[in-house]
Each structure stands twice: as structure tokens, then as C-alpha cells.
Amino acid sequence: MTTAVVATVGERVRALRERAGMSQRGLAARAGVDKTTVQALEMGRAPGMNLHTLSALAQALQVPIGVLVGELPVPSGEPVSWAQVRREVEQLWEVA
């Protein structure tokens, strides 16, 4: 991922995390990643971010991964379809 893409993804993660009322530590715990990973991503400093981590963050934030990477709009608070999340992850794996 380029630095510009990471910054954009990081901005989305931060906005969604704040909207959910979660701290960086809370999101990290819920996603099963280190707090420094969330911090780095939100600061646009995680160019080595992998699909597994993005998927874990999307699940923790209860949004499809497409929202984090900018392919889908930020949802209005509707329930998440985990089947849709899975399809999106599988599609991303096919592209990669």
C-alpha cells in the first residue's frame, strides 16, 4: 500500500473507531492486533499493512473491509452482513 492509501485508510479507521466510541487500545484488543498497529495506521505510517489485519479491523469496527479501503461508503449505522464481509475479503484475495 502506498503512503497516501494508508493515510486514507487510517483516516477511515479513526473516524469509524471514534464513531463507535472506542479507544485505540479498545479497537486493537477487539481486532486482536497491537495498539501500535492501530496508532501507526491512523497516522498513515503503516505501508506494510496486510489484508489479515485490515480484515480484523473491519470486523472489529463492524463494517465491510471495502469501507476501510474506500470501495464502499461508510455505512449509516446499519447492521453488518458478515457474509458480505467474507465475500469482499475473498474478492480482495483474488485480486492480490
C-alpha positions in Angstrom: 0.0 0.0 0.0 1.2 3.5 -0.8 1.6 6.0 1.9 -1.4 8.0 0.5 -3.6 4.9 0.6 -2.6 4.1 4.1 -3.3 7.6 5.3 -6.8 7.4 3.7 -7.4 4.0 5.3 -6.1 5.3 8.6 -8.5 8.3 8.4 -11.4 5.9 7.9 -10.3 3.7 10.7 -10.0 6.6 13.1 -13.4 8.1 12.1 -15.1 4.7 12.5 -13.4 4.0 15.7 -14.3 7.4 17.2 -17.9 7.0 15.9 -18.1 3.6 17.7 -16.8 5.3 20.9 -13.7 3.0 21.0 -10.2 3.9 22.1 -7.2 2.8 20.0 -6.5 0.3 22.7 -10.1 -1.0 22.6 -10.1 -1.4 18.9 -6.7 -3.1 19.0 -7.9 -5.6 21.6 -11.2 -6.3 19.7 -9.3 -6.8 16.5 -6.5 -8.9 18.1 -3.7 -6.5 17.0 -1.2 -4.4 18.8 -2.2 -0.9 19.8 0.9 0.4 17.9 -0.6 -1.1 14.7 -3.7 1.0 15.1 -1.7 4.1 16.0 0.6 3.7 13.0 -2.3 3.1 10.6 -4.2 6.1 11.9 -1.1 8.2 11.5 -0.6 7.0 7.9 2.6 5.1 8.8 1.8 1.5 8.1 2.6 0.9 4.5 3.2 -2.8 5.2 -0.4 -3.3 6.4 -1.7 -6.7 5.3 -5.2 -8.0 4.4 -5.5 -10.1 7.5 -5.0 -7.0 9.7 -7.4 -4.9 7.7 -10.0 -7.7 7.8 -9.6 -7.9 11.6 -10.0 -4.2 12.0 -13.1 -4.1 9.7 -14.7 -6.9 11.7 -13.9 -5.2 15.0 -15.4 -2.0 13.6 -18.4 -3.9 12.2 -18.0 -2.7 8.6 -17.2 -4.4 5.4 -13.5 -4.2 4.5 -14.5 -2.3 1.4 -15.3 0.7 3.7 -11.8 0.8 5.0 -10.2 0.8 1.6 -12.6 3.3 0.2 -14.5 1.0 -2.2 -17.8 1.3 -0.2 -19.3 4.3 1.5 -19.2 4.5 5.3 -22.4 2.9 6.5 -25.1 4.8 8.3 -25.1 2.5 11.3 -27.0 -0.4 9.6 -26.2 -3.9 10.8 -23.3 -5.6 9.1 -23.7 -8.7 6.9 -20.8 -10.9 7.7 -21.5 -12.9 4.6 -20.8 -9.7 2.6 -17.6 -9.1 4.6 -16.4 -12.6 3.7 -17.3 -12.1 0.0 -15.3 -8.8 0.0 -12.3 -10.4 1.6 -12.4 -13.3 -0.8 -12.6 -10.8 -3.7 -9.6 -8.9 -2.4 -7.6 -12.1 -2.1 -8.4 -12.9 -5.8 -7.1 -9.5 -6.9 -3.9 -9.7 -4.8 
